[in-house]
Amino acid sequence: MLPKERLQKIVDLVQIEKKVYVSELSQKFSVTEETIRRDLEKLDKKGIVSRTYGGAVINRNGSEDLPFNTRTTLNIELKKSIVSKIHHLIKDGDKLMVDPSSTALELVKALYDKQDLTLITNSIKILNEFSDSHFQIISTGGELRKKSLSLVGPAAEATVSRYYADIHVFSCKGISLEHGITESNEPEAELKKIMLKNSKVNLLLVDHTKFDKAAFLKLFDISDIDVVVTDKKPSAEWIERLKANNVQLIY
């Protein structure tokens, strides 16, 4: 196994188990404990884990607003699972408003076979990776938020307000029965609110780890969403709540 692959496996494990141990990881991956300590140090610097005696725990304090390049390494298989379930929902010729989330980026990657798509986005990553694609891409412009590689602010909001889309594709930091859909960054939240208002269908992509969690800012009510797509079946309580609010659930 390559070091990069091992590091990703450790990220996946700590997301599930919440705590990992050097000795156990050393045996699991057939490498020395010193190698595992170096891996955990790298993840600590990225803000994914916090080192503890003999191992590491998931870094909950910094997990809400991690840098984009760090977020792309988290739960990658869950994101791909989500994307695989909704490819059919996007039709040739659709106009999409796309947020700067790492899950939305995975979806755009999977849409390369679609024709005549228009993407309206504040994601620097999408603008860069798909600059030579056959997609028509409209940038919101605005102020660069380096941490999330996104464009925000009054200029971005004014641009989005001019357009109407078929589908608004977005993710969030938490989805809670009590608090609804929540985010951690206010400028991005404000832009998502306009995207929601100016789209026919609002499509939330959220893996199971974000259920029953609330971030700093209220984004939307559950009733504002049309479709929720996740990687595994939610609890019966969640299924009932989504059904009561006429939200289509795909898992």
N, C-alpha and C positions, 0 to 999 in steps of 0.2 A: 504494500500500500504506500502510495506517495505521501509525503508529509502534508500536502495540502488536503488530500482526501482524509487523512487521519484527523486533521484539525476540524474539518467539517463534521466528521462523525462525533467528535467530542462536543461540538456545538449542539448537535442534535440531541445527544444524550443529556446534556445539562439543561436543555429546554424541557425535556420530559421528566428527568429525575430531580431537578432543582439543585442537586448536590452530587459531586463526583469525587472519587478518591484516587490519588496518584497510584497507589499499589494496584488497585483494581484495573485502572486504565492501562498500566504497564503490562499486566497479564493479558488483558483483552486484545491489545494491539501488538503484543510480542516485541516491545521496545523497552529500553531502560527507563527507570523512574526519573532519571535526570532529563531524558528526552521529553517525558510527559510534563515535568515541571516547566521546561522551556515553552511547551505548547500552552500551558495554562497562563504563563506570564504574558504571552502574546495576546491571549484572549482577555486578560485583565487590562492590558493597555488599551484594547479596543472598547472596553467598557461592558463586555458581554458577561464576564464573571468577576467575582471578588475572591482573591486567594485566601484560603484558610489553612490552618495547620493540617497537613496531610492531604489537601485537596483544594476544592473550590466550590463556591455556590453561585447560583445565578444572580446577576447584579440587578436587582429590582429597582434600585434608586435611579440608575441611569438608563433603564430599558425603554422609557417612554419616548425619548428623543435622541436616539442613537444616530450617528452619522449614516448617510445613505449607504456608503460602501460596506459598512458593518451590517446594516439591516439586510443587505442582499445575501449574506451568508446564513441568516437565521431561518430555520424552518423551510429550507428551499424545497424539500420534497413535498411538504404540505402545500406550498404555493403552486407547484406544478400539478398537484392533484386537483386543486381548485380550478385552475385554468383548463384542465382537460374536460371538466364537466360543463363548461359554458361556451366552448368554441362555436357550437351551433346557434347560440343566441345572437351572435354578431353576423349580420347579413352584408353581402356585397352592396356597396353604395351607402352604408350607414355613416352617420356623422357622430363621432364620439367625443365627449369631454373626458379627459383622462388626468387623474391626479398624479402627483410625483411619488406614489408609493412603490415599493419594490414588487408587490404583488401585481399591480397594474402593469408594470414593466414586463413581467413574465407573460401577461396576457397579450400584450402588443407583439412580443416575440412570436407567439403562437398564431398570430393572425396574418402571417406573411402571405398566405395563399388567398386571402380575401382581396377583392378588386374594388377600386374606387372608394376606398375608405378615406374619411377625413378625420384627422386627430386634432383637437383643440386642447393644448396642454401647457402647463407651467413647469413641466419636467425638463430640466437641462439634459438629463440622461437620455430621454427619448429623442430630444432634438439632435443630440450628438450621434447616437447609435443608428438612427433611422434617416439620417440626412440624405443618404443615397438610395433610399427605398422608393417604391412606387406609391407610397401613401402621400396624400396631401396633408401637410402638417402646418398648423397655424399656431405660432407661439404667442403666448399671452403678453410677452414682454414683462417689464417690471423690475423690481429690486431683487438681486440675487441673494438667496439665503444659502450660504455655502454648506451648512451642515446637512441639509436635505437635498441639495442640488436642485432647488426649486426657485421659481420666480413669484414674487408676492407684491402686495402693496396696491395703491390706487390705480396705477397704470395697468396692472394685470387685471384688476377687478373691472376696469372700464372696458377692456378688450373682451373679456368673457361676457359681459352684459350685452354686447352687440350681437351675440350668436345664440342660436337655438339648436339643440342636438337631439338625436334619437335616443342616445344612451349616455348616462353619466357613470363612468367606471371609477370606483374609488375604494379605498380601504380606510381603516381607522385604528386607533390605539386600544379601544375597548368598547364592548357592547354589553350593556347591563339592563336587567329588567327594571331596575329602579331609576337609573339615570339616562337610559337610552344610548345613543351613539356618541362617543366622546373622543376628543383629540387632545394633543399636548401642545400644539403650537397655534397661537391665535391668528397670525396672518394667513396661514394655510387654511385654517378653519373658515375664515371669512370668505375665502375664494371658493371653497367647496360649497358653501351655502348658496352662492350665486350659480354655480354649476348645477346644483340640484334644482333650483328654481327654473333654470332655462333648459331643462332636459325632460323628455317625455317619460323615460324610464330611468330610475335610479338603482344601480346595480352595485351592491356592497359585497366586496370580496374579503372574507375574514376567516382565518383558520381557528380551530377549536380552542387554542390557547388564549384567545382574546375574549371569549365568552365569560360573563359574570365578572368583568373587570371594568373599572371606570378610570379614565384619565382626567386631566386637570380641567378641560373645557367641554361644555355641552355643545355638541355639533347638531344632531337632529333627534327628533323623536323616532321611535321605531315605526310609527305609522307613516313617516315621511318616505320610507324605503319601499321599493316595489319588489325587489328580488334580493335575497340573501343567499350567497353561495359559500359553503364551507367544506371542509375535508372529511368530516365525520358527523354522524347523527347527533344532534343536540339532545338535551334532556326533554322529557315529556312536557315540562313546564314551558320550555322555550318553544317547542313545537306548537303548543296551544296558544301562546301569546302571539306568535307570528301569524298563525291562522286567524286569530281574532282581529288582527290589524290588516288583514288581506295582503300579507306579505308572502310571496312565493318563496319556498325554501328548497334549495338544491344542495344535496350532499352526497 
